[in-house]
Amino acid sequence: MSWHGQHANATDAEVSRAYRITNETVRLELLKLAGLPNVSIGGPVLDYAGILGDSHFCLCPKGASSYTSRVFEALFAGCVPVILSDDLRLPFDEQANWANFSIRWPMNRTGTELHDYLSGLLKERPEYVLSLQREVARARCWFDYFGLEEDPLQCSPYVAILRGLTVRSAARPRLPPAFASALRESVEN
């Protein structure tokens, strides 16, 4: 598993302050896992994309808000996103079944329990991990604005947005049509 990024103990005072203001603690807990077997965790690194590509699981902690771009980095690296943000609402959940290609993990249990769980999946259920990775490859077209892997009329963020708007539009309350007498009066005046 891997994660590299900024955190509340960063050497840059501005970065540190930003994470401390939002009381972001998940990243600090992840730092405690550095040095465990099959773990690459720490501050920013030059070969970040290579590390993600070599990982089975990419940890996606919340940032200064519940949002994290780490989810999308994981998808494009072919890595199973492990979402560590309790309040994150995942996009396009009508089209993409997130349970088939990601793992949501409670923020307050980020520690050796997470490491043990993911290590256990690799040892005891490698076929499940492989199925998650296959689904990552299938689902990422929903998030690729420039993708050519799939037919963009079948699987693309544009289709997902249009489908979502269609559902919202259908659910929107409709005003009853105006009465004919009210229409006639406005035409006569």
N, CA and C of each residue as an Amber inpcrd file, in Angstrom:
protein
   567
   0.8450000  -1.1810000   0.0000000   0.0000000   0.0000000   0.0000000
   0.8860000   1.2370000   0.0000000   0.3230000   2.3040000  -0.5230000
   1.1340000   3.5170000  -0.6230000   0.3050000   4.7740000  -0.4020000
   1.0010000   5.7830000   0.0750000   0.5190000   7.1550000   0.1520000
   1.7300000   8.0430000   0.3960000   1.8210000   9.0960000  -0.3830000
   2.8350000  10.1270000  -0.1780000   2.1520000  11.4710000  -0.3650000
   2.3900000  12.3820000   0.5600000   1.7720000  13.6940000   0.4210000
   2.0610000  14.5920000   1.6040000   1.4240000  15.7470000   1.5650000
   1.6000000  16.7490000   2.6170000   0.7850000  16.3600000   3.8440000
   1.1500000  16.9490000   4.9820000   0.4850000  16.6190000   6.2400000
   0.7520000  17.7200000   7.2520000   0.1400000  17.5770000   8.4170000
   0.2380000  18.6110000   9.4520000   1.6340000  18.7650000  10.0380000
   2.5150000  17.7950000   9.8380000   3.8860000  17.9120000  10.3290000
   4.8660000  18.2810000   9.2110000   4.3490000  18.8110000   8.1210000
   5.2000000  19.1970000   6.9950000   6.1940000  20.2760000   7.4290000
   7.3330000  20.3180000   6.7620000   8.3450000  21.3280000   7.0930000
   7.9220000  22.7100000   6.6110000   7.0810000  22.7870000   5.6110000
   6.5590000  24.0640000   5.1190000   5.5000000  24.5580000   6.1130000
   5.7510000  25.6950000   6.7310000   4.8690000  26.2170000   7.7830000
   3.4530000  26.4700000   7.2840000   3.3110000  26.9690000   6.0570000
   1.9730000  27.2360000   5.4920000   1.1800000  25.9440000   5.3300000
   1.8390000  24.9150000   4.8130000   1.1810000  23.6170000   4.6120000
   0.7910000  23.0290000   5.9610000   1.7120000  23.0400000   6.8870000
   1.4460000  22.5200000   8.2180000   0.2650000  23.2390000   8.8560000
   0.2490000  24.5390000   8.7600000  -0.8310000  25.3510000   9.3340000
  -2.1710000  24.9810000   8.7090000  -2.2150000  24.8260000   7.3880000
  -3.4640000  24.5080000   6.6930000  -4.0500000  23.1920000   7.1850000
  -3.2080000  22.1930000   7.3850000  -3.7070000  20.9030000   7.8610000
  -4.0670000  20.9470000   9.3390000  -3.3670000  21.7430000  10.1210000
  -3.6840000  21.8330000  11.5500000  -4.9930000  22.5900000  11.7720000
  -5.2590000  23.6130000  10.9540000  -6.5040000  24.3810000  11.0750000
  -7.7100000  23.4710000  10.8840000  -7.6090000  22.5430000   9.9400000
  -8.7390000  21.6500000   9.6530000  -8.7260000  20.4030000  10.5270000
  -7.7900000  20.3230000  11.4650000  -7.6800000  19.1910000  12.3880000
  -7.5580000  17.8710000  11.6220000  -6.7620000  17.8690000  10.5930000
  -6.5670000  16.6930000   9.7530000  -5.5820000  15.7630000  10.4420000
  -6.0700000  14.6090000  10.8890000  -5.2250000  13.6910000  11.6460000
  -4.9750000  12.3680000  10.9250000  -5.7680000  12.0470000   9.9040000
  -5.6340000  10.7630000   9.2190000  -4.2390000  10.6240000   8.6130000
  -3.7490000  11.6730000   7.9940000  -2.4280000  11.6210000   7.3660000
  -1.3290000  11.3920000   8.4040000  -1.4780000  11.9770000   9.5600000
  -0.4830000  11.7570000  10.6250000  -0.5120000  10.3000000  11.0860000
  -1.6820000   9.7130000  11.1450000  -1.7890000   8.2960000  11.5120000
  -1.1370000   7.4210000  10.4480000  -1.2960000   7.7860000   9.1850000
  -0.6800000   7.0040000   8.1040000   0.8390000   7.0120000   8.2180000
   1.3980000   8.1430000   8.6100000   2.8560000   8.2430000   8.7350000
   3.4150000   7.2080000   9.7160000   2.6020000   6.8080000  10.6940000
   3.0430000   5.8080000  11.6750000   3.2130000   4.4220000  11.0440000
   2.6260000   4.2140000   9.8570000   2.7280000   2.9150000   9.1760000
   3.9910000   2.8020000   8.3290000   4.6740000   3.9180000   8.1200000
   5.9010000   3.8960000   7.3110000   6.8820000   2.9020000   7.9160000
   7.5140000   2.1370000   7.0730000   8.4910000   1.1690000   7.5370000
   7.9320000  -0.2340000   7.7110000   6.6040000  -0.3760000   7.7030000
   6.0220000  -1.7160000   7.7640000   6.2500000  -2.4230000   6.4280000
   6.2040000  -3.7540000   6.4030000   6.4270000  -4.4830000   5.1470000
   5.4130000  -4.1030000   4.0660000   5.9040000  -3.9630000   2.8390000
   5.0750000  -3.6630000   1.6660000   4.3150000  -2.3520000   1.7820000
   4.9310000  -1.3710000   2.4210000   4.3200000  -0.0610000   2.6200000
   5.2600000   1.0110000   2.1100000   4.7080000   1.9490000   1.3420000
   5.4620000   3.1270000   0.9220000   4.6370000   4.3430000   1.3290000
   5.0210000   4.9490000   2.4400000   4.2680000   6.0650000   3.0070000
   5.2450000   7.1390000   3.4410000   4.8670000   8.3940000   3.1940000
   5.6820000   9.5110000   3.6460000   5.3080000  10.7890000   2.9260000
   6.2220000  11.7290000   2.9760000   6.0200000  13.0070000   2.3140000
   6.1120000  12.8640000   0.8060000   5.9840000  13.9780000   0.0960000
   6.0370000  13.9480000  -1.3690000   7.3520000  13.3450000  -1.8750000
   7.2690000  12.6030000  -2.9780000   8.4290000  11.9660000  -3.6000000
   8.3920000  12.2060000  -5.1030000   9.5660000  12.0900000  -5.7430000
   9.6400000  12.3220000  -7.1830000   8.9390000  11.2440000  -7.9970000
   9.0690000   9.9790000  -7.6270000   8.4970000   8.8950000  -8.4250000
   7.1340000   8.4590000  -7.8900000   6.3100000   9.4210000  -7.5320000
   5.0030000   9.1390000  -6.9490000   4.1580000   8.2570000  -7.8730000
   4.0940000   8.5880000  -9.1590000   3.2920000   7.8060000 -10.1020000
   3.8000000   6.3720000 -10.1980000   5.0930000   6.1860000 -10.2040000
   5.6630000   4.8440000 -10.2560000   5.3300000   4.0360000  -9.0200000
   5.3630000   4.6880000  -7.8650000   5.0280000   4.0110000  -6.6070000
   3.5680000   3.5620000  -6.6270000   2.6760000   4.4540000  -7.0760000
   1.2620000   4.0850000  -7.1530000   1.0600000   2.9090000  -8.1040000
   1.7290000   2.9630000  -9.2530000   1.5910000   1.9030000 -10.2430000
   2.0880000   0.5590000  -9.7550000   2.9980000   0.5560000  -8.7980000
   3.5330000  -0.6880000  -8.2390000   2.7590000  -1.1630000  -7.0080000
   1.7310000  -0.4360000  -6.6180000   0.9910000  -0.7470000  -5.3920000
  -0.3320000  -1.4490000  -5.7040000  -0.7260000  -2.3420000  -4.8170000
  -2.0600000  -2.9410000  -4.9190000  -3.1110000  -1.9750000  -4.3820000
  -2.7680000  -1.3030000  -3.2750000  -3.7030000  -0.4130000  -2.6050000
  -3.1030000   0.9830000  -2.5090000  -3.8870000   1.9760000  -2.9180000
  -3.4720000   3.3800000  -2.7890000  -4.3610000   4.0240000  -1.7320000
  -3.7330000   4.4920000  -0.6750000  -4.4650000   5.1180000   0.4150000
  -4.8770000   6.5210000   0.0020000  -6.1360000   6.8520000   0.2400000
  -6.7070000   8.1260000  -0.1950000  -7.2850000   8.8650000   1.0020000
  -6.4110000   9.4700000   1.8230000  -6.9200000  10.2010000   2.9850000
  -7.5410000  11.5240000   2.5650000  -8.4480000  11.9870000   3.3860000
  -9.0390000  13.3010000   3.1360000  -7.9360000  14.3490000   3.1490000
  -8.1990000  15.4400000   2.4790000  -7.2570000  16.5490000   2.4890000
  -7.6800000  17.5640000   3.5280000  -7.5470000  18.8290000   3.1930000
  -7.9820000  19.8840000   4.0970000  -9.5150000  19.9380000   4.1560000
 -10.1720000  19.2120000   3.2480000 -11.6290000  19.0340000   3.2750000
 -11.8880000  17.5340000   3.1250000 -13.1430000  17.1290000   2.9950000
 -13.4330000  15.7060000   2.8270000 -12.9930000  15.2110000   1.4520000
 -12.8490000  16.1360000   0.4910000 -12.4470000  15.7820000  -0.8720000
 -10.9790000  15.3550000  -0.9200000 -10.6710000  14.4640000  -1.8400000
  -9.2860000  14.0810000  -2.0850000  -9.1090000  13.6810000  -3.5410000
  -8.1350000  14.2350000  -4.2000000  -7.8350000  13.8560000  -5.5880000
  -7.1090000  12.5200000  -5.6440000  -6.7060000  11.9980000  -4.4980000
  -5.9770000  10.7200000  -4.4480000  -6.8010000   9.5810000  -5.0380000
  -8.1070000   9.6560000  -4.9280000  -8.9720000   8.6100000  -5.4780000
  -8.7390000   8.4870000  -6.9850000  -8.6900000   9.6140000  -7.6660000
  -8.5480000   9.5970000  -9.1210000  -7.1270000   9.2210000  -9.5280000
  -6.1560000   9.6340000  -8.7400000  -4.7750000   9.2050000  -9.0030000
  -4.6870000   7.6830000  -8.9150000  -5.3370000   7.1100000  -7.9180000
  -5.3170000   5.6530000  -7.7450000  -5.9530000   4.9650000  -8.9440000
  -7.1090000   5.4440000  -9.3740000  -7.7950000   4.8250000 -10.5040000
  -6.9160000   4.7940000 -11.7490000  -6.2400000   5.8820000 -12.0240000
  -5.4340000   5.9420000 -13.2390000  -4.0960000   5.2270000 -13.0970000
  -3.7310000   4.8850000 -11.8700000  -2.5220000   4.0870000 -11.6500000
  -2.8530000   2.5910000 -11.6470000  -4.1460000   2.2480000 -11.7060000
  -4.5460000   0.8500000 -11.6690000  -4.5070000   0.2610000 -10.2720000
  -4.5800000   1.1130000  -9.3120000  -4.4410000   0.7540000  -7.9000000
  -5.8260000   0.8350000  -7.2430000  -6.1080000  -0.0480000  -6.3150000
  -7.3930000  -0.0330000  -5.6120000  -7.4030000   1.1390000  -4.6290000
  -8.3250000   2.0880000  -4.7990000  -8.3930000   3.2030000  -3.8510000
  -8.9380000   2.7470000  -2.4990000  -8.2220000   3.1010000  -1.4460000
  -8.6910000   2.8530000  -0.0780000  -9.0630000   4.2300000   0.4680000
 -10.3520000   4.4850000   0.5240000 -10.8640000   5.8230000   0.8140000
 -10.9320000   6.0220000   2.3210000 -10.1760000   7.0070000   2.7880000
 -10.0690000   7.3260000   4.2150000 -10.6460000   8.7150000   4.4650000
 -11.9050000   8.8680000   4.1160000 -12.6010000  10.1280000   4.2980000
 -14.0650000   9.8030000   4.5520000 -14.4790000   9.8630000   5.8010000
 -15.8230000   9.4220000   6.1800000 -16.9350000  10.2140000   5.5070000
 -16.7040000  11.4790000   5.2120000 -17.7620000  12.3390000   4.6870000
 -17.7110000  12.5320000   3.1720000 -16.7880000  11.8870000   2.5130000
 -16.6530000  12.0590000   1.0680000 -17.8290000  11.4250000   0.3450000
 -18.4840000  12.2070000  -0.5020000 -19.5200000  11.6710000  -1.3780000
 -18.8610000  11.4170000  -2.7200000 -18.8970000  10.1700000  -3.1430000
 -18.1970000   9.7690000  -4.3540000 -19.0160000  10.1150000  -5.5920000
 -18.3600000  10.5870000  -6.6330000 -19.0900000  11.0050000  -7.8350000
 -19.5720000   9.8290000  -8.6730000 -20.6040000  10.0870000  -9.4370000
 -21.1320000   9.1610000 -10.4420000 -21.4960000   7.8070000  -9.8470000
 -21.9720000   7.8110000  -8.6090000 -22.2890000   6.5390000  -7.9650000
 -23.4950000   5.8340000  -8.5900000 -24.2350000   6.5220000  -9.4650000
 -25.3150000   5.8620000 -10.1880000 -24.7510000   4.9920000 -11.3150000
 -23.6150000   5.3740000 -11.8720000 -23.0130000   4.6370000 -12.9760000
 -21.9030000   3.6930000 -12.5180000 -21.1440000   4.1120000 -11.5460000
 -19.9900000   3.3390000 -11.0910000 -20.2710000   2.7840000  -9.6940000
 -20.2600000   1.4790000  -9.5700000 -20.4910000   0.8490000  -8.2740000
 -19.1680000   0.8170000  -7.5080000 -18.9660000   1.8100000  -6.6650000
 -17.6980000   1.9940000  -5.9670000 -17.3040000   0.7830000  -5.1320000
 -18.2610000   0.0440000  -4.6250000 -17.9520000  -1.1340000  -3.8060000
 -17.2340000  -2.2090000  -4.6140000 -17.3650000  -2.1680000  -5.9380000
 -16.7180000  -3.1660000  -6.7950000 -15.2540000  -2.8680000  -7.0770000
 -14.7940000  -1.6420000  -6.7960000 -13.4070000  -1.3100000  -7.1490000
 -12.7040000  -0.4180000  -6.1380000 -13.2840000  -0.2540000  -4.9660000
 -12.6180000   0.5510000  -3.9370000 -12.9680000  -0.0170000  -2.5650000
 -12.2390000   0.4480000  -1.5740000 -12.4870000   0.0630000  -0.1880000
 -12.6680000   1.3400000   0.6110000 -13.7680000   1.4230000   1.3410000
 -13.9580000   2.5480000   2.2740000 -13.5480000   2.0610000   3.6470000
 -12.7400000   2.8720000   4.3110000 -12.2310000   2.4890000   5.6230000
 -12.4730000   3.6420000   6.5830000 -12.9670000   3.3660000   7.8030000
 -13.2400000   4.4510000   8.7580000 -11.9610000   5.1970000   9.1520000
 -12.0590000   6.4920000   9.1830000 -10.9010000   7.3320000   9.4940000
 -10.3510000   7.0510000  10.8900000 -11.2070000   6.7280000  11.8330000
 -10.7340000   6.5310000  13.2020000 -10.0700000   5.1740000  13.4100000
  -9.9820000   4.3590000  12.3630000  -9.3060000   3.0610000  12.4680000
  -8.0970000   2.9840000  11.5430000  -7.5720000   4.1470000  11.2010000
  -6.3970000   4.2050000  10.3410000  -5.1710000   3.9430000  11.2120000
  -4.5550000   2.8380000  11.0020000  -3.3900000   2.4380000  11.7810000
  -3.0200000   1.0180000  11.4100000  -2.4610000   0.2890000  12.3500000
  -2.0310000  -1.0770000  12.0500000  -3.2080000  -1.9790000  11.6940000
  -4.3930000  -1.6580000  12.1700000  -5.5770000  -2.4410000  11.8010000
  -5.8100000  -2.3800000  10.2910000  -5.6300000  -1.2020000   9.7160000
  -5.7540000  -1.0460000   8.2570000  -4.6780000  -1.8580000   7.5480000
  -3.4500000  -1.7420000   8.0140000  -2.3430000  -2.4990000   7.4060000
  -2.6160000  -3.9970000   7.4770000  -3.0590000  -4.4740000   8.6260000
  -3.3380000  -5.8940000   8.7990000  -4.4630000  -6.3520000   7.8720000
  -5.4860000  -5.5240000   7.7370000  -6.6150000  -5.8780000   6.8690000
  -6.1660000  -5.9980000   5.4040000  -5.4450000  -4.9970000   4.9280000
  -5.0090000  -5.0210000   3.5290000  -3.9980000  -6.1380000   3.2770000
  -3.0950000  -6.3520000   4.2120000  -2.1320000  -7.4600000   4.0820000
  -2.8660000  -8.7970000   4.0600000  -3.8790000  -8.9130000   4.9060000
  -4.6840000 -10.1300000   4.9500000  -5.4070000 -10.3910000   3.6400000
  -5.9250000  -9.3250000   3.0210000  -6.5840000  -9.4950000   1.7200000
  -5.6110000 -10.0540000   0.6910000  -4.3980000  -9.5210000   0.6800000
  -3.4040000  -9.9950000  -0.2910000  -3.0190000 -11.4540000  -0.0490000
  -2.9190000 -11.8380000   1.2050000  -2.5030000 -13.2100000   1.5320000
  -3.6420000 -14.2090000   1.4010000  -4.8180000 -13.8420000   1.9190000
  -5.9160000 -14.7910000   2.0320000  -6.9240000 -14.7180000   0.8870000
  -6.9970000 -13.5680000   0.2160000  -7.9890000 -13.3950000  -0.8460000
  -7.3940000 -12.6870000  -2.0640000  -6.3030000 -13.2100000  -2.6140000
  -5.6760000 -12.5390000  -3.7560000  -6.5980000 -12.4260000  -4.9670000
  -7.5150000 -13.3850000  -5.1200000  -8.4540000 -13.3250000  -6.2410000
  -9.4120000 -12.1410000  -6.0950000  -9.7710000 -11.8100000  -4.8650000
 -10.6240000 -10.6550000  -4.6080000  -9.8880000  -9.3630000  -4.9400000
  -8.6350000  -9.2670000  -4.5280000  -7.8300000  -8.0780000  -4.8320000
  -7.7020000  -7.9210000  -6.3450000  -7.4600000  -9.0130000  -7.0440000
  -7.3650000  -8.9690000  -8.5060000  -8.6870000  -8.5350000  -9.1260000
  -9.8100000  -8.9870000  -8.5740000 -11.1060000  -8.5630000  -9.1160000
 -11.3240000  -7.0620000  -8.8890000 -10.8850000  -6.5430000  -7.7440000
 -10.9690000  -5.0890000  -7.5040000 -10.1410000  -4.3330000  -8.5380000
  -8.9300000  -4.8190000  -8.8060000  -8.0560000  -4.1540000  -9.7820000
  -8.6540000  -4.1990000 -11.1850000  -9.2680000  -5.3210000 -11.5460000
  -9.9280000  -5.4150000 -12.8620000 -11.0660000  -4.4090000 -12.9710000
 -11.8270000  -4.2690000 -11.8810000 -12.9320000  -3.3140000 -11.8760000
 -12.4310000  -1.8750000 -11.9270000 -11.2700000  -1.6110000 -11.3160000
 -10.6570000  -0.2820000 -11.4320000 -10.4270000   0.0330000 -12.9020000
  -9.8750000  -0.9190000 -13.6300000  -9.6050000  -0.7180000 -15.0580000
 -10.8920000  -0.4860000 -15.8470000 -11.9670000  -1.1770000 -15.4740000
 -13.2470000  -1.0140000 -16.1820000 -13.9360000   0.2970000 -15.8220000
 -13.8350000   0.7130000 -14.5620000 -14.5950000   1.8740000 -14.0820000
 -13.9300000   3.2070000 -14.3620000 -12.6350000   3.2220000 -14.6160000
 -11.9660000   4.5290000 -14.7130000 -12.4360000   5.3640000 -15.9070000
 -13.0770000   4.7430000 -16.8930000 -13.5850000   5.5270000 -18.0250000
 -14.6240000   6.5550000 -17.5750000 -15.3160000   6.3040000 -16.4470000
 -16.3020000   7.2630000 -15.9420000 -15.6480000   8.5550000 -15.4470000
 -14.3340000   8.5340000 -15.2520000 -13.6310000   9.6800000 -14.6700000
 -12.5790000  10.2690000 -15.5950000 -12.4660000   9.7410000 -16.7990000
 -11.4210000  10.1510000 -17.7380000 -11.9970000  11.0920000 -18.7870000
 -11.7930000  12.3910000 -18.5900000 -12.3420000  13.3930000 -19.4980000
 -11.6750000  13.3800000 -20.8740000 -10.5410000  12.7380000 -20.9950000
  -9.8250000  12.7060000 -22.2680000  -9.6550000  11.2880000 -22.7860000
 -10.3580000  10.3370000 -22.1880000 -10.1480000   8.9270000 -22.4760000
 -10.6420000   8.4780000 -23.8310000  -9.9180000   7.5320000 -24.3630000
 -10.3000000   6.9060000 -25.6110000 -10.3730000   5.3890000 -25.4640000
 -10.2620000   4.8870000 -24.2230000 -10.3130000   3.4430000 -23.9860000
 -11.6770000   2.8710000 -24.3410000 -12.7270000   3.5830000 -24.0070000
 -14.1020000   3.1300000 -24.2190000 -14.8070000   4.1020000 -25.1560000
 -15.9490000   3.6810000 -25.6640000 -16.7930000   4.5630000 -26.4650000
 -17.2830000   5.6840000 -25.5570000 -16.9120000   6.9450000 -25.8390000
 -17.2820000   8.0440000 -24.9370000 -18.7910000   8.2710000 -24.8400000
 -19.5580000   7.6890000 -25.7560000 -21.0080000   7.8020000 -25.6540000
 -21.5850000   6.7390000 -24.7170000 -20.7520000   5.7810000 -24.3030000
 -21.1850000   4.7250000 -23.3950000 -20.6280000   4.9080000 -21.9860000
 -19.3680000   5.3290000 -21.8950000 -18.7200000   5.4370000 -20.5910000
 -17.7630000   6.6190000 -20.6110000 -18.1950000   7.7140000 -20.0110000
 -17.3520000   8.9080000 -19.8880000 -17.9670000   9.8010000 -18.8200000
 -17.2000000  10.7290000 -18.2850000 -17.7790000  11.6310000 -17.2890000
 -18.8990000  12.4860000 -17.8770000 -18.8230000  12.7580000 -19.1740000
 -19.8680000  13.5590000 -19.8110000 -21.1980000  12.8190000 -19.7900000
 -21.1670000  11.5230000 -20.0960000 -22.3820000  10.7010000 -20.0460000
 -22.8860000  10.6290000 -18.6110000 -21.9840000  10.4460000 -17.6600000
 -22.3840000  10.3630000 -16.2500000 -23.0530000  11.6560000 -15.7990000
 -22.5030000  12.7900000 -16.1890000 -23.0860000  14.0870000 -15.8200000
 -24.4710000  14.2370000 -16.4380000 -24.5960000  13.9090000 -17.7210000
 -25.8940000  14.0310000 -18.3920000 -26.9340000  13.1050000 -17.7660000
 -26.5410000  11.8900000 -17.4390000 -27.4760000  10.9620000 -16.7830000
 -27.8970000  11.4900000 -15.4180000 -26.9550000  12.0340000 -14.6690000
 -27.2780000  12.5930000 -13.3610000 -28.2270000  13.7780000 -13.4660000
 -27.9980000  14.6310000 -14.4480000 -28.8910000  15.7800000 -14.6520000
 -30.2800000  15.3280000 -15.0770000 -30.3430000  14.2760000 -15.8800000
 -31.6360000  13.7380000 -16.3110000 -32.4280000  13.2320000 -15.1150000
 -31.7610000  12.5220000 -14.2150000 -32.4270000  12.0100000 -13.0110000
 -32.9060000  13.1660000 -12.1480000 -32.0620000  14.1740000 -11.9690000
 -32.4530000  15.3330000 -11.1410000 -33.6150000  16.0930000 -11.7710000
 -33.5650000  16.2450000 -13.0880000 -34.6300000  16.9610000 -13.7800000
 -35.9570000  16.2320000 -13.6380000 -35.9380000  14.9210000 -13.7500000
 -37.1690000  14.1340000 -13.6200000 -37.7270000  14.2070000 -12.2060000
 -36.8640000  14.3670000 -11.2090000 -37.2970000  14.4110000  -9.8130000
 -37.7280000  15.8140000  -9.3740000 -37.4170000  16.8070000 -10.1850000
 -37.7260000  18.1910000  -9.8300000 -39.2390000  18.4180000  -9.8080000
 -39.7520000  19.1180000  -8.8130000 -41.2000000  19.3820000  -8.7830000
 -41.6120000  20.2460000  -9.9770000 -42.7380000  19.9340000 -10.5160000
 -43.2680000  20.6860000 -11.6690000 -44.3840000  21.6070000 -11.2020000
 -44.4110000  22.8070000 -11.7360000 -45.5020000  23.7370000 -11.4480000
 -46.7060000  23.3260000 -12.2840000 -47.8830000  23.4180000 -11.7270000
 -49.0630000  23.0830000 -12.5360000 -49.2190000  24.1190000 -13.6520000
 -49.7890000  23.7150000 -14.7740000 -49.9750000  24.6790000 -15.8680000
 -50.9370000  25.7820000 -15.4320000 -50.7680000  26.9450000 -16.0260000
 -51.6300000  28.0850000 -15.7100000 -53.0500000  27.7990000 -16.2040000
 -54.0360000  28.3690000 -15.5100000 -55.4190000  28.2090000 -15.9300000
 -55.6710000  29.0290000 -17.1830000 -56.5160000  28.5650000 -18.0060000
 -56.7990000  29.2270000 -19.2740000 -57.3130000  30.6370000 -19.0780000
 -58.1290000  30.8870000 -18.0640000 -58.6710000  32.2270000 -17.8510000
 -57.5520000  33.2100000 -17.5040000 -56.5670000  32.7830000 -16.7250000
 -55.4550000  33.6670000 -16.3780000 -54.6420000  33.9940000 -17.6130000
 -54.5010000  33.0470000 -18.5030000 -53.7580000  33.2910000 -19.7430000
 -54.5160000  34.2720000 -20.6260000 -55.8100000  34.0970000 -20.7210000
 -56.6370000  34.9650000 -21.5610000 -56.5830000  36.4030000 -21.0620000
 -56.6550000  36.5950000 -19.7180000 -56.6150000  37.9420000 -19.1520000
 -55.2840000  38.6200000 -19.4400000 -54.1840000  37.8900000 -19.3670000
 -52.8890000  38.5210000 -19.6100000 -52.7460000  38.8830000 -21.0780000
 -53.3690000  38.1510000 -21.9890000 -53.2890000  38.4580000 -23.4150000
 -54.1260000  39.6930000 -23.7000000 -55.3130000  39.8290000 -23.0590000
 -56.1950000  40.9650000 -23.3030000 -55.6230000  42.2530000 -22.7380000
 -54.8520000  42.2100000 -21.6820000 -54.2980000  43.4210000 -21.0680000
 -53.0350000  43.7390000 -21.7360000
